[in-house]
Amino acid sequence: MRFDLTDLQLFVHILDSGTLTAAAQLSHLTLASASERVRGMEQLLGTALLIRKARGVQPTAAGHTLGQHARQVLSQMQLLRGAMGEFGAGLAGQIRLRGNTSAVREHLPLAVSGFLRQHPQIALELQECPSSEVLAGLRQGLCDIGVAAWDAEDAAALAGPHCQPWRQDPLAAALPLGHALAGRSQLKLAELLHENWVGLPRESALQQLLQKQALQINDRLLRIQVQLQHFEGLCQLVGQGVGIAVLPLAAVQRHGAATGVVAVPLSDAWAQRQLLLCTPAATASLSLPARQLHTQLLQTA
């Protein structure tokens, strides 16, 4: 089977745009050349990849499978170009590390700092995304190491990657001193839904989790007045009475005294989070730098 990268990129453009004409333009090909390339792929595979319709095309089952693998190949090529560019800049390797919001913003910066000081020629790509995408990235070969939160409601998501308990990461309500609920030993999210909120940007993994839980409780999103990137800034807003927040307990405890904020742990089952340190199922396939970082992260648990 011989497909070149132009074939694969063309096919991805077809799936994304839904038409051969648009895909040909995106690929800088003539329509005739694009059509010929698709026919060549179909002849090579011995099966139809697209269903032609009056207003565009749709992938067959084979076309859908090809599209999935084409995206992976193109992604790997992009990573390869980046890695080779880093070698040219004097770097000796790259590690791709994904983590959920709490991992990236609260736990990993200090956890990886010692490794990076010891290995100044290693580039670390640190990406924040929901835990489900962390695990999907490991299965698809899009990252080397992941830190994800255990979700008892979606235990099947752990299938494939090798995961080990890393750190406890419970969530807590951040409340201003004097708030009616600040003296409680614990709270449920349902008791806070009527409040004004401050929170992380809507695309952050933690904010997506909170909105998902709010919808499940009363079919409404949280009323978020301000969105900020940083835990400290959110605690400052809470302390000034702008709104409340739900953040990692460790973050609220770290910033609480300086910002006038009290941490009240959430008792909801989904808020009793366990961070997992994950690698692909075939851990031996990791590069030496990735294996070294994984070992060091285990030591910081």
Buried (B, 14 or more C-beta within 10 A) or exposed (E): EEBEEBBBBBBBBBBEBBBBBBBBBBBEBEEEBBBEBBEEBBEEBEEBBBEEEEEBBEBBEBBEEBBEEBBBBBBEEEBEEEBEEBEEEEBEBBBBBBBBBBBBBBBBEEBBEEBBEEBEEBBBBBBBBBBBBBBBBBBBBBBBBBBBBBBEEEEEBBEBBBBEEBBEBBBBBBBBEEBEBBEBEEBEBEBBBEBEBBBBEEEBBBBBBBBEBBEEEEEEBBEBEBBBEEBEBBBBBBBEEBBBBBBBBBBBBBBBEEBBBBBBBBBBEBBBBBBBBBBBEEBEEBBEBBBBBBEBBEEBE
